Amino acid sequence: MRISRGCPTQDDYYNAVKVIGDHLNVRCLRESKEGKIGETKREINRSYKLPSDVDVPTLKSTLTAKGHLIITADKKK
C-alpha cells in the first residue's frame, strides 16, 4: 500500500500517523504565527480503511524532503 499526500516538513508542522482498529489516520497540522489580520491554522485529516491483507506491524511512514508522506506495509502471508 502506498499513500502520498502533501504534508509540509517545516518545524512548525505536526504530523501524525496512527492505526486505530482497521483504519489508518493521518493528521498534518500547522499553526502559523500571528499576522496583521490574525492567526492562521491549517489542518489536514484523512482516514483510510486498511485492506484486510495488510500486516499492520510492518506499517511504516516516511516524510520526504518535498513534504510527501509515504506509507508502506507488507501483505500478510
mmCIF file of the N, C-alpha and C atoms, coordinates in Angstrom:
data_MODEL
# 
_entry.id   MODEL 
# 
loop_
_atom_site.group_PDB 
_atom_site.id 
_atom_site.type_symbol 
_atom_site.label_atom_id 
_atom_site.label_alt_id 
_atom_site.label_comp_id 
_atom_site.label_asym_id 
_atom_site.label_entity_id 
_atom_site.label_seq_id 
_atom_site.pdbx_PDB_ins_code 
_atom_site.Cartn_x 
_atom_site.Cartn_y 
_atom_site.Cartn_z 
_atom_site.occupancy 
_atom_site.B_iso_or_equiv 
_atom_site.pdbx_formal_charge 
_atom_site.auth_seq_id 
_atom_site.auth_comp_id 
_atom_site.auth_asym_id 
_atom_site.auth_atom_id 
_atom_site.pdbx_PDB_model_num 
ATOM 1   N N  . MET A 1 1  ? 0.851  -1.168  0.000  1.00 0.00 ? 1  MET A N  1 
ATOM 2   C CA . MET A 1 1  ? 0.000  0.000   0.000  1.00 0.00 ? 1  MET A CA 1 
ATOM 3   C C  . MET A 1 1  ? 0.892  1.226   0.000  1.00 0.00 ? 1  MET A C  1 
ATOM 4   N N  . ARG A 1 2  ? 0.569  2.207   -0.803 1.00 0.00 ? 2  ARG A N  1 
ATOM 5   C CA . ARG A 1 2  ? 1.337  3.446   -0.834 1.00 0.00 ? 2  ARG A CA 1 
ATOM 6   C C  . ARG A 1 2  ? 0.362  4.605   -0.908 1.00 0.00 ? 2  ARG A C  1 
ATOM 7   N N  . ILE A 1 3  ? 0.515  5.534   0.019  1.00 0.00 ? 3  ILE A N  1 
ATOM 8   C CA . ILE A 1 3  ? -0.324 6.732   0.055  1.00 0.00 ? 3  ILE A CA 1 
ATOM 9   C C  . ILE A 1 3  ? 0.617  7.918   0.018  1.00 0.00 ? 3  ILE A C  1 
ATOM 10  N N  . SER A 1 4  ? 0.390  8.856   -0.869 1.00 0.00 ? 4  SER A N  1 
ATOM 11  C CA . SER A 1 4  ? 1.250  10.032  -0.945 1.00 0.00 ? 4  SER A CA 1 
ATOM 12  C C  . SER A 1 4  ? 0.382  11.279  -0.878 1.00 0.00 ? 4  SER A C  1 
ATOM 13  N N  . ARG A 1 5  ? 0.623  12.093  0.108  1.00 0.00 ? 5  ARG A N  1 
ATOM 14  C CA . ARG A 1 5  ? -0.109 13.348  0.300  1.00 0.00 ? 5  ARG A CA 1 
ATOM 15  C C  . ARG A 1 5  ? 0.897  14.417  0.693  1.00 0.00 ? 5  ARG A C  1 
ATOM 16  N N  . GLY A 1 6  ? 0.611  15.661  0.376  1.00 0.00 ? 6  GLY A N  1 
ATOM 17  C CA . GLY A 1 6  ? 1.487  16.755  0.756  1.00 0.00 ? 6  GLY A CA 1 
ATOM 18  C C  . GLY A 1 6  ? 1.343  17.123  2.215  1.00 0.00 ? 6  GLY A C  1 
ATOM 19  N N  . CYS A 1 7  ? 2.377  16.914  2.994  1.00 0.00 ? 7  CYS A N  1 
ATOM 20  C CA . CYS A 1 7  ? 2.430  17.318  4.399  1.00 0.00 ? 7  CYS A CA 1 
ATOM 21  C C  . CYS A 1 7  ? 3.740  18.066  4.570  1.00 0.00 ? 7  CYS A C  1 
ATOM 22  N N  . PRO A 1 8  ? 3.715  19.377  4.640  1.00 0.00 ? 8  PRO A N  1 
ATOM 23  C CA . PRO A 1 8  ? 4.954  20.148  4.708  1.00 0.00 ? 8  PRO A CA 1 
ATOM 24  C C  . PRO A 1 8  ? 5.865  19.700  5.842  1.00 0.00 ? 8  PRO A C  1 
ATOM 25  N N  . THR A 1 9  ? 7.160  19.936  5.643  1.00 0.00 ? 9  THR A N  1 
ATOM 26  C CA . THR A 1 9  ? 8.166  19.406  6.564  1.00 0.00 ? 9  THR A CA 1 
ATOM 27  C C  . THR A 1 9  ? 8.749  20.445  7.506  1.00 0.00 ? 9  THR A C  1 
ATOM 28  N N  . GLN A 1 10 ? 8.243  21.648  7.507  1.00 0.00 ? 10 GLN A N  1 
ATOM 29  C CA . GLN A 1 10 ? 8.825  22.687  8.352  1.00 0.00 ? 10 GLN A CA 1 
ATOM 30  C C  . GLN A 1 10 ? 8.624  22.365  9.825  1.00 0.00 ? 10 GLN A C  1 
ATOM 31  N N  . ASP A 1 11 ? 9.461  22.952  10.664 1.00 0.00 ? 11 ASP A N  1 
ATOM 32  C CA . ASP A 1 11 ? 9.457  22.651  12.090 1.00 0.00 ? 11 ASP A CA 1 
ATOM 33  C C  . ASP A 1 11 ? 8.145  22.989  12.789 1.00 0.00 ? 11 ASP A C  1 
ATOM 34  N N  . ASP A 1 12 ? 7.387  23.938  12.264 1.00 0.00 ? 12 ASP A N  1 
ATOM 35  C CA . ASP A 1 12 ? 6.155  24.325  12.949 1.00 0.00 ? 12 ASP A CA 1 
ATOM 36  C C  . ASP A 1 12 ? 4.961  23.458  12.534 1.00 0.00 ? 12 ASP A C  1 
ATOM 37  N N  . TYR A 1 13 ? 5.230  22.348  11.874 1.00 0.00 ? 13 TYR A N  1 
ATOM 38  C CA . TYR A 1 13 ? 4.183  21.416  11.481 1.00 0.00 ? 13 TYR A CA 1 
ATOM 39  C C  . TYR A 1 13 ? 4.192  20.207  12.403 1.00 0.00 ? 13 TYR A C  1 
ATOM 40  N N  . TYR A 1 14 ? 3.006  19.649  12.627 1.00 0.00 ? 14 TYR A N  1 
ATOM 41  C CA . TYR A 1 14 ? 2.856  18.436  13.416 1.00 0.00 ? 14 TYR A CA 1 
ATOM 42  C C  . TYR A 1 14 ? 2.250  17.381  12.499 1.00 0.00 ? 14 TYR A C  1 
ATOM 43  N N  . ASN A 1 15 ? 2.890  16.252  12.382 1.00 0.00 ? 15 ASN A N  1 
ATOM 44  C CA . ASN A 1 15 ? 2.405  15.168  11.537 1.00 0.00 ? 15 ASN A CA 1 
ATOM 45  C C  . ASN A 1 15 ? 2.216  13.921  12.383 1.00 0.00 ? 15 ASN A C  1 
ATOM 46  N N  . ALA A 1 16 ? 1.097  13.248  12.220 1.00 0.00 ? 16 ALA A N  1 
ATOM 47  C CA . ALA A 1 16 ? 0.835  12.031  12.982 1.00 0.00 ? 16 ALA A CA 1 
ATOM 48  C C  . ALA A 1 16 ? 0.215  10.977  12.078 1.00 0.00 ? 16 ALA A C  1 
ATOM 49  N N  . VAL A 1 17 ? 0.688  9.761   12.211 1.00 0.00 ? 17 VAL A N  1 
ATOM 50  C CA . VAL A 1 17 ? 0.138  8.611   11.505 1.00 0.00 ? 17 VAL A CA 1 
ATOM 51  C C  . VAL A 1 17 ? -0.186 7.569   12.571 1.00 0.00 ? 17 VAL A C  1 
ATOM 52  N N  . LYS A 1 18 ? -1.460 7.176   12.652 1.00 0.00 ? 18 LYS A N  1 
ATOM 53  C CA . LYS A 1 18 ? -1.882 6.214   13.673 1.00 0.00 ? 18 LYS A CA 1 
ATOM 54  C C  . LYS A 1 18 ? -2.801 5.170   13.056 1.00 0.00 ? 18 LYS A C  1 
ATOM 55  N N  . VAL A 1 19 ? -2.712 3.960   13.583 1.00 0.00 ? 19 VAL A N  1 
ATOM 56  C CA . VAL A 1 19 ? -3.649 2.905   13.209 1.00 0.00 ? 19 VAL A CA 1 
ATOM 57  C C  . VAL A 1 19 ? -4.629 2.745   14.361 1.00 0.00 ? 19 VAL A C  1 
ATOM 58  N N  . ILE A 1 20 ? -5.899 2.905   14.053 1.00 0.00 ? 20 ILE A N  1 
ATOM 59  C CA . ILE A 1 20 ? -6.955 2.732   15.050 1.00 0.00 ? 20 ILE A CA 1 
ATOM 60  C C  . ILE A 1 20 ? -7.942 1.720   14.472 1.00 0.00 ? 20 ILE A C  1 
ATOM 61  N N  . GLY A 1 21 ? -7.973 0.539   15.081 1.00 0.00 ? 21 GLY A N  1 
ATOM 62  C CA . GLY A 1 21 ? -8.815 -0.529  14.554 1.00 0.00 ? 21 GLY A CA 1 
ATOM 63  C C  . GLY A 1 21 ? -8.325 -0.935  13.180 1.00 0.00 ? 21 GLY A C  1 
ATOM 64  N N  . ASP A 1 22 ? -9.208 -0.872  12.187 1.00 0.00 ? 22 ASP A N  1 
ATOM 65  C CA . ASP A 1 22 ? -8.818 -1.214  10.817 1.00 0.00 ? 22 ASP A CA 1 
ATOM 66  C C  . ASP A 1 22 ? -8.688 0.030   9.938  1.00 0.00 ? 22 ASP A C  1 
ATOM 67  N N  . HIS A 1 23 ? -8.428 1.182   10.568 1.00 0.00 ? 23 HIS A N  1 
ATOM 68  C CA . HIS A 1 23 ? -8.260 2.438   9.836  1.00 0.00 ? 23 HIS A CA 1 
ATOM 69  C C  . HIS A 1 23 ? -6.889 3.054   10.097 1.00 0.00 ? 23 HIS A C  1 
ATOM 70  N N  . LEU A 1 24 ? -6.342 3.661   9.056  1.00 0.00 ? 24 LEU A N  1 
ATOM 71  C CA . LEU A 1 24 ? -5.102 4.418   9.150  1.00 0.00 ? 24 LEU A CA 1 
ATOM 72  C C  . LEU A 1 24 ? -5.486 5.889   9.169  1.00 0.00 ? 24 LEU A C  1 
ATOM 73  N N  . ASN A 1 25 ? -5.126 6.597   10.215 1.00 0.00 ? 25 ASN A N  1 
ATOM 74  C CA . ASN A 1 25 ? -5.452 8.015   10.343 1.00 0.00 ? 25 ASN A CA 1 
ATOM 75  C C  . ASN A 1 25 ? -4.193 8.847   10.169 1.00 0.00 ? 25 ASN A C  1 
ATOM 76  N N  . VAL A 1 26 ? -4.284 9.864   9.313  1.00 0.00 ? 26 VAL A N  1 
ATOM 77  C CA . VAL A 1 26 ? -3.163 10.754  9.025  1.00 0.00 ? 26 VAL A CA 1 
ATOM 78  C C  . VAL A 1 26 ? -3.591 12.170  9.377  1.00 0.00 ? 26 VAL A C  1 
ATOM 79  N N  . ARG A 1 27 ? -2.755 12.865  10.150 1.00 0.00 ? 27 ARG A N  1 
ATOM 80  C CA . ARG A 1 27 ? -3.064 14.241  10.543 1.00 0.00 ? 27 ARG A CA 1 
ATOM 81  C C  . ARG A 1 27 ? -1.828 15.111  10.347 1.00 0.00 ? 27 ARG A C  1 
ATOM 82  N N  . CYS A 1 28 ? -2.000 16.222  9.667  1.00 0.00 ? 28 CYS A N  1 
ATOM 83  C CA . CYS A 1 28 ? -0.958 17.235  9.498  1.00 0.00 ? 28 CYS A CA 1 
ATOM 84  C C  . CYS A 1 28 ? -1.535 18.553  10.004 1.00 0.00 ? 28 CYS A C  1 
ATOM 85  N N  . LEU A 1 29 ? -0.809 19.230  10.859 1.00 0.00 ? 29 LEU A N  1 
ATOM 86  C CA . LEU A 1 29 ? -1.301 20.458  11.475 1.00 0.00 ? 29 LEU A CA 1 
ATOM 87  C C  . LEU A 1 29 ? -0.221 21.521  11.442 1.00 0.00 ? 29 LEU A C  1 
ATOM 88  N N  . ARG A 1 30 ? -0.605 22.732  11.057 1.00 0.00 ? 30 ARG A N  1 
ATOM 89  C CA . ARG A 1 30 ? 0.307  23.872  11.097 1.00 0.00 ? 30 ARG A CA 1 
ATOM 90  C C  . ARG A 1 30 ? -0.409 25.043  11.726 1.00 0.00 ? 30 ARG A C  1 
ATOM 91  N N  . GLU A 1 31 ? 0.191  25.573  12.749 1.00 0.00 ? 31 GLU A N  1 
ATOM 92  C CA . GLU A 1 31 ? -0.309 26.803  13.357 1.00 0.00 ? 31 GLU A CA 1 
ATOM 93  C C  . GLU A 1 31 ? 0.749  27.866  13.104 1.00 0.00 ? 31 GLU A C  1 
ATOM 94  N N  . SER A 1 32 ? 0.432  28.793  12.213 1.00 0.00 ? 32 SER A N  1 
ATOM 95  C CA . SER A 1 32 ? 1.413  29.815  11.867 1.00 0.00 ? 32 SER A CA 1 
ATOM 96  C C  . SER A 1 32 ? 1.346  30.972  12.854 1.00 0.00 ? 32 SER A C  1 
ATOM 97  N N  . LYS A 1 33 ? 2.347  31.799  12.782 1.00 0.00 ? 33 LYS A N  1 
ATOM 98  C CA . LYS A 1 33 ? 2.429  32.953  13.680 1.00 0.00 ? 33 LYS A CA 1 
ATOM 99  C C  . LYS A 1 33 ? 1.365  33.982  13.314 1.00 0.00 ? 33 LYS A C  1 
ATOM 100 N N  . GLU A 1 34 ? 1.065  34.815  14.272 1.00 0.00 ? 34 GLU A N  1 
ATOM 101 C CA . GLU A 1 34 ? 0.061  35.853  14.046 1.00 0.00 ? 34 GLU A CA 1 
ATOM 102 C C  . GLU A 1 34 ? 0.562  36.866  13.025 1.00 0.00 ? 34 GLU A C  1 
ATOM 103 N N  . GLY A 1 35 ? -0.341 37.271  12.151 1.00 0.00 ? 35 GLY A N  1 
ATOM 104 C CA . GLY A 1 35 ? -0.031 38.284  11.165 1.00 0.00 ? 35 GLY A CA 1 
ATOM 105 C C  . GLY A 1 35 ? -0.784 39.561  11.480 1.00 0.00 ? 35 GLY A C  1 
ATOM 106 N N  . LYS A 1 36 ? -0.864 40.454  10.502 1.00 0.00 ? 36 LYS A N  1 
ATOM 107 C CA . LYS A 1 36 ? -1.565 41.724  10.698 1.00 0.00 ? 36 LYS A CA 1 
ATOM 108 C C  . LYS A 1 36 ? -3.063 41.504  10.913 1.00 0.00 ? 36 LYS A C  1 
ATOM 109 N N  . ILE A 1 37 ? -3.615 40.535  10.208 1.00 0.00 ? 37 ILE A N  1 
ATOM 110 C CA . ILE A 1 37 ? -5.056 40.298  10.267 1.00 0.00 ? 37 ILE A CA 1 
ATOM 111 C C  . ILE A 1 37 ? -5.421 39.326  11.383 1.00 0.00 ? 37 ILE A C  1 
ATOM 112 N N  . GLY A 1 38 ? -4.600 38.368  11.625 1.00 0.00 ? 38 GLY A N  1 
ATOM 113 C CA . GLY A 1 38 ? -4.910 37.367  12.647 1.00 0.00 ? 38 GLY A CA 1 
ATOM 114 C C  . GLY A 1 38 ? -3.998 36.166  12.548 1.00 0.00 ? 38 GLY A C  1 
ATOM 115 N N  . GLU A 1 39 ? -4.459 35.084  13.103 1.00 0.00 ? 39 GLU A N  1 
ATOM 116 C CA . GLU A 1 39 ? -3.684 33.858  13.182 1.00 0.00 ? 39 GLU A CA 1 
ATOM 117 C C  . GLU A 1 39 ? -4.193 32.865  12.139 1.00 0.00 ? 39 GLU A C  1 
ATOM 118 N N  . THR A 1 40 ? -3.288 32.073  11.570 1.00 0.00 ? 40 THR A N  1 
ATOM 119 C CA . THR A 1 40 ? -3.662 31.091  10.568 1.00 0.00 ? 40 THR A CA 1 
ATOM 120 C C  . THR A 1 40 ? -3.392 29.689  11.087 1.00 0.00 ? 40 THR A C  1 
ATOM 121 N N  . LYS A 1 41 ? -4.341 28.790  10.863 1.00 0.00 ? 41 LYS A N  1 
ATOM 122 C CA . LYS A 1 41 ? -4.180 27.392  11.247 1.00 0.00 ? 41 LYS A CA 1 
ATOM 123 C C  . LYS A 1 41 ? -4.602 26.539  10.059 1.00 0.00 ? 41 LYS A C  1 
ATOM 124 N N  . ARG A 1 42 ? -3.754 25.599  9.676  1.00 0.00 ? 42 ARG A N  1 
ATOM 125 C CA . ARG A 1 42 ? -4.073 24.685  8.581  1.00 0.00 ? 42 ARG A CA 1 
ATOM 126 C C  . ARG A 1 42 ? -4.007 23.261  9.108  1.00 0.00 ? 42 ARG A C  1 
ATOM 127 N N  . GLU A 1 43 ? -5.019 22.476  8.765  1.00 0.00 ? 43 GLU A N  1 
ATOM 128 C CA . GLU A 1 43 ? -5.074 21.110  9.262  1.00 0.00 ? 43 GLU A CA 1 
ATOM 129 C C  . GLU A 1 43 ? -5.621 20.182  8.184  1.00 0.00 ? 43 GLU A C  1 
ATOM 130 N N  . ILE A 1 44 ? -4.974 19.034  8.031  1.00 0.00 ? 44 ILE A N  1 
ATOM 131 C CA . ILE A 1 44 ? -5.423 18.006  7.102  1.00 0.00 ? 44 ILE A CA 1 
ATOM 132 C C  . ILE A 1 44 ? -5.641 16.740  7.914  1.00 0.00 ? 44 ILE A C  1 
ATOM 133 N N  . ASN A 1 45 ? -6.815 16.158  7.814  1.00 0.00 ? 45 ASN A N  1 
ATOM 134 C CA . ASN A 1 45 ? -7.127 14.883  8.463  1.00 0.00 ? 45 ASN A CA 1 
ATOM 135 C C  . ASN A 1 45 ? -7.646 13.928  7.402  1.00 0.00 ? 45 ASN A C  1 
ATOM 136 N N  . ARG A 1 46 ? -7.063 12.751  7.348  1.00 0.00 ? 46 ARG A N  1 
ATOM 137 C CA . ARG A 1 46 ? -7.519 11.724  6.414  1.00 0.00 ? 46 ARG A CA 1 
ATOM 138 C C  . ARG A 1 46 ? -7.610 10.395  7.157  1.00 0.00 ? 46 ARG A C  1 
ATOM 139 N N  . SER A 1 47 ? -8.582 9.601   6.783  1.00 0.00 ? 47 SER A N  1 
ATOM 140 C CA . SER A 1 47 ? -8.739 8.266   7.347  1.00 0.00 ? 47 SER A CA 1 
ATOM 141 C C  . SER A 1 47 ? -8.897 7.287   6.191  1.00 0.00 ? 47 SER A C  1 
ATOM 142 N N  . TYR A 1 48 ? -8.121 6.212   6.219  1.00 0.00 ? 48 TYR A N  1 
ATOM 143 C CA . TYR A 1 48 ? -8.146 5.202   5.168  1.00 0.00 ? 48 TYR A CA 1 
ATOM 144 C C  . TYR A 1 48 ? -8.456 3.849   5.790  1.00 0.00 ? 48 TYR A C  1 
ATOM 145 N N  . LYS A 1 49 ? -9.407 3.133   5.220  1.00 0.00 ? 49 LYS A N  1 
ATOM 146 C CA . LYS A 1 49 ? -9.687 1.778   5.692  1.00 0.00 ? 49 LYS A CA 1 
ATOM 147 C C  . LYS A 1 49 ? -8.579 0.878   5.167  1.00 0.00 ? 49 LYS A C  1 
ATOM 148 N N  . LEU A 1 50 ? -7.931 0.172   6.076  1.00 0.00 ? 50 LEU A N  1 
ATOM 149 C CA . LEU A 1 50 ? -6.847 -0.719  5.686  1.00 0.00 ? 50 LEU A CA 1 
ATOM 150 C C  . LEU A 1 50 ? -7.412 -1.989  5.049  1.00 0.00 ? 50 LEU A C  1 
ATOM 151 N N  . PRO A 1 51 ? -6.812 -2.436  3.950  1.00 0.00 ? 51 PRO A N  1 
ATOM 152 C CA . PRO A 1 51 ? -7.234 -3.715  3.374  1.00 0.00 ? 51 PRO A CA 1 
ATOM 153 C C  . PRO A 1 51 ? -7.000 -4.844  4.379  1.00 0.00 ? 51 PRO A C  1 
ATOM 154 N N  . SER A 1 52 ? -7.796 -5.876  4.301  1.00 0.00 ? 52 SER A N  1 
ATOM 155 C CA . SER A 1 52 ? -7.700 -6.969  5.276  1.00 0.00 ? 52 SER A CA 1 
ATOM 156 C C  . SER A 1 52 ? -6.390 -7.742  5.181  1.00 0.00 ? 52 SER A C  1 
ATOM 157 N N  . ASP A 1 53 ? -5.674 -7.628  4.053  1.00 0.00 ? 53 ASP A N  1 
ATOM 158 C CA . ASP A 1 53 ? -4.419 -8.365  3.904  1.00 0.00 ? 53 ASP A CA 1 
ATOM 159 C C  . ASP A 1 53 ? -3.179 -7.557  4.304  1.00 0.00 ? 53 ASP A C  1 
ATOM 160 N N  . VAL A 1 54 ? -3.355 -6.404  4.951  1.00 0.00 ? 54 VAL A N  1 
ATOM 161 C CA . VAL A 1 54 ? -2.217 -5.589  5.394  1.00 0.00 ? 54 VAL A CA 1 
ATOM 162 C C  . VAL A 1 54 ? -1.688 -6.123  6.723  1.00 0.00 ? 54 VAL A C  1 
ATOM 163 N N  . ASP A 1 55 ? -0.370 -6.304  6.787  1.00 0.00 ? 55 ASP A N  1 
ATOM 164 C CA . ASP A 1 55 ? 0.298  -6.724  8.020  1.00 0.00 ? 55 ASP A CA 1 
ATOM 165 C C  . ASP A 1 55 ? 0.622  -5.453  8.813  1.00 0.00 ? 55 ASP A C  1 
ATOM 166 N N  . VAL A 1 56 ? -0.273 -5.064  9.711  1.00 0.00 ? 56 VAL A N  1 
ATOM 167 C CA . VAL A 1 56 ? -0.195 -3.778  10.416 1.00 0.00 ? 56 VAL A CA 1 
ATOM 168 C C  . VAL A 1 56 ? 1.145  -3.545  11.126 1.00 0.00 ? 56 VAL A C  1 
ATOM 169 N N  . PRO A 1 57 ? 1.755  -4.537  11.799 1.00 0.00 ? 57 PRO A N  1 
ATOM 170 C CA . PRO A 1 57 ? 3.038  -4.274  12.469 1.00 0.00 ? 57 PRO A CA 1 
ATOM 171 C C  . PRO A 1 57 ? 4.164  -3.846  11.520 1.00 0.00 ? 57 PRO A C  1 
ATOM 172 N N  . THR A 1 58 ? 4.024  -4.100  10.211 1.00 0.00 ? 58 THR A N  1 
ATOM 173 C CA . THR A 1 58 ? 5.066  -3.707  9.255  1.00 0.00 ? 58 THR A CA 1 
ATOM 174 C C  . THR A 1 58 ? 4.829  -2.318  8.670  1.00 0.00 ? 58 THR A C  1 
ATOM 175 N N  . LEU A 1 59 ? 3.767  -1.653  9.083  1.00 0.00 ? 59 LEU A N  1 
ATOM 176 C CA . LEU A 1 59 ? 3.432  -0.337  8.550  1.00 0.00 ? 59 LEU A CA 1 
ATOM 177 C C  . LEU A 1 59 ? 4.499  0.687   8.928  1.00 0.00 ? 59 LEU A C  1 
ATOM 178 N N  . LYS A 1 60 ? 4.971  1.438   7.927  1.00 0.00 ? 60 LYS A N  1 
ATOM 179 C CA . LYS A 1 60 ? 5.997  2.465   8.146  1.00 0.00 ? 60 LYS A CA 1 
ATOM 180 C C  . LYS A 1 60 ? 5.584  3.738   7.426  1.00 0.00 ? 60 LYS A C  1 
ATOM 181 N N  . SER A 1 61 ? 5.919  4.877   8.016  1.00 0.00 ? 61 SER A N  1 
ATOM 182 C CA . SER A 1 61 ? 5.646  6.157   7.363  1.00 0.00 ? 61 SER A CA 1 
ATOM 183 C C  . SER A 1 61 ? 6.945  6.938   7.244  1.00 0.00 ? 61 SER A C  1 
ATOM 184 N N  . THR A 1 62 ? 7.094  7.629   6.114  1.00 0.00 ? 62 THR A N  1 
ATOM 185 C CA . THR A 1 62 ? 8.277  8.434   5.837  1.00 0.00 ? 62 THR A CA 1 
ATOM 186 C C  . THR A 1 62 ? 7.829  9.755   5.235  1.00 0.00 ? 62 THR A C  1 
ATOM 187 N N  . LEU A 1 63 ? 8.444  10.838  5.656  1.00 0.00 ? 63 LEU A N  1 
ATOM 188 C CA . LEU A 1 63 ? 8.163  12.155  5.106  1.00 0.00 ? 63 LEU A CA 1 
ATOM 189 C C  . LEU A 1 63 ? 9.342  12.563  4.238  1.00 0.00 ? 63 LEU A C  1 
ATOM 190 N N  . THR A 1 64 ? 9.101  12.809  2.943  1.00 0.00 ? 64 THR A N  1 
ATOM 191 C CA . THR A 1 64 ? 10.180 13.168  2.027  1.00 0.00 ? 64 THR A CA 1 
ATOM 192 C C  . THR A 1 64 ? 10.552 14.638  2.189  1.00 0.00 ? 64 THR A C  1 
ATOM 193 N N  . ALA A 1 65 ? 11.659 15.023  1.581  1.00 0.00 ? 65 ALA A N  1 
ATOM 194 C CA . ALA A 1 65 ? 12.125 16.414  1.626  1.00 0.00 ? 65 ALA A CA 1 
ATOM 195 C C  . ALA A 1 65 ? 11.117 17.362  0.977  1.00 0.00 ? 65 ALA A C  1 
ATOM 196 N N  . LYS A 1 66 ? 10.318 16.856  0.034  1.00 0.00 ? 66 LYS A N  1 
ATOM 197 C CA . LYS A 1 66 ? 9.304  17.678  -0.632 1.00 0.00 ? 66 LYS A CA 1 
ATOM 198 C C  . LYS A 1 66 ? 7.990  17.715  0.136  1.00 0.00 ? 66 LYS A C  1 
ATOM 199 N N  . GLY A 1 67 ? 7.929  17.032  1.278  1.00 0.00 ? 67 GLY A N  1 
ATOM 200 C CA . GLY A 1 67 ? 6.724  17.065  2.091  1.00 0.00 ? 67 GLY A CA 1 
ATOM 201 C C  . GLY A 1 67 ? 5.696  16.011  1.739  1.00 0.00 ? 67 GLY A C  1 
ATOM 202 N N  . HIS A 1 68 ? 6.094  14.967  1.002  1.00 0.00 ? 68 HIS A N  1 
ATOM 203 C CA . HIS A 1 68 ? 5.173  13.881  0.682  1.00 0.00 ? 68 HIS A CA 1 
ATOM 204 C C  . HIS A 1 68 ? 5.265  12.814  1.759  1.00 0.00 ? 68 HIS A C  1 
ATOM 205 N N  . LEU A 1 69 ? 4.131  12.449  2.276  1.00 0.00 ? 69 LEU A N  1 
ATOM 206 C CA . LEU A 1 69 ? 4.055  11.404  3.281  1.00 0.00 ? 69 LEU A CA 1 
ATOM 207 C C  . LEU A 1 69 ? 3.863  10.079  2.563  1.00 0.00 ? 69 LEU A C  1 
ATOM 208 N N  . ILE A 1 70 ? 4.807  9.157   2.740  1.00 0.00 ? 70 ILE A N  1 
ATOM 209 C CA . ILE A 1 70 ? 4.747  7.852   2.093  1.00 0.00 ? 70 ILE A CA 1 
ATOM 210 C C  . ILE A 1 70 ? 4.542  6.799   3.174  1.00 0.00 ? 70 ILE A C  1 
ATOM 211 N N  . ILE A 1 71 ? 3.498  6.016   3.017  1.00 0.00 ? 71 ILE A N  1 
ATOM 212 C CA . ILE A 1 71 ? 3.159  4.979   3.984  1.00 0.00 ? 71 ILE A CA 1 
ATOM 213 C C  . ILE A 1 71 ? 3.213  3.638   3.271  1.00 0.00 ? 71 ILE A C  1 
ATOM 214 N N  . THR A 1 72 ? 3.988  2.709   3.828  1.00 0.00 ? 72 THR A N  1 
ATOM 215 C CA . THR A 1 72 ? 4.118  1.386   3.228  1.00 0.00 ? 72 THR A CA 1 
ATOM 216 C C  . THR A 1 72 ? 3.844  0.315   4.276  1.00 0.00 ? 72 THR A C  1 
ATOM 217 N N  . ALA A 1 73 ? 3.409  -0.846  3.799  1.00 0.00 ? 73 ALA A N  1 
ATOM 218 C CA . ALA A 1 73 ? 3.188  -2.001  4.677  1.00 0.00 ? 73 ALA A CA 1 
ATOM 219 C C  . ALA A 1 73 ? 3.253  -3.260  3.831  1.00 0.00 ? 73 ALA A C  1 
ATOM 220 N N  . ASP A 1 74 ? 3.654  -4.348  4.464  1.00 0.00 ? 74 ASP A N  1 
ATOM 221 C CA . ASP A 1 74 ? 3.684  -5.638  3.782  1.00 0.00 ? 74 ASP A CA 1 
ATOM 222 C C  . ASP A 1 74 ? 2.295  -6.269  3.805  1.00 0.00 ? 74 ASP A C  1 
ATOM 223 N N  . LYS A 1 75 ? 2.106  -7.223  2.888  1.00 0.00 ? 75 LYS A N  1 
ATOM 224 C CA . LYS A 1 75 ? 0.880  -8.018  2.907  1.00 0.00 ? 75 LYS A CA 1 
ATOM 225 C C  . LYS A 1 75 ? 1.064  -9.167  3.882  1.00 0.00 ? 75 LYS A C  1 
ATOM 226 N N  . LYS A 1 76 ? -0.041 -9.598  4.479  1.00 0.00 ? 76 LYS A N  1 
ATOM 227 C CA . LYS A 1 76 ? 0.008  -10.767 5.356  1.00 0.00 ? 76 LYS A CA 1 
ATOM 228 C C  . LYS A 1 76 ? 0.366  -11.989 4.526  1.00 0.00 ? 76 LYS A C  1 
ATOM 229 N N  . LYS A 1 77 ? 1.100  -12.904 5.144  1.00 0.00 ? 77 LYS A N  1 
ATOM 230 C CA . LYS A 1 77 ? 1.492  -14.123 4.422  1.00 0.00 ? 77 LYS A CA 1 
ATOM 231 C C  . LYS A 1 77 ? 0.509  -15.225 4.670  1.00 0.00 ? 77 LYS A C  1 
# 
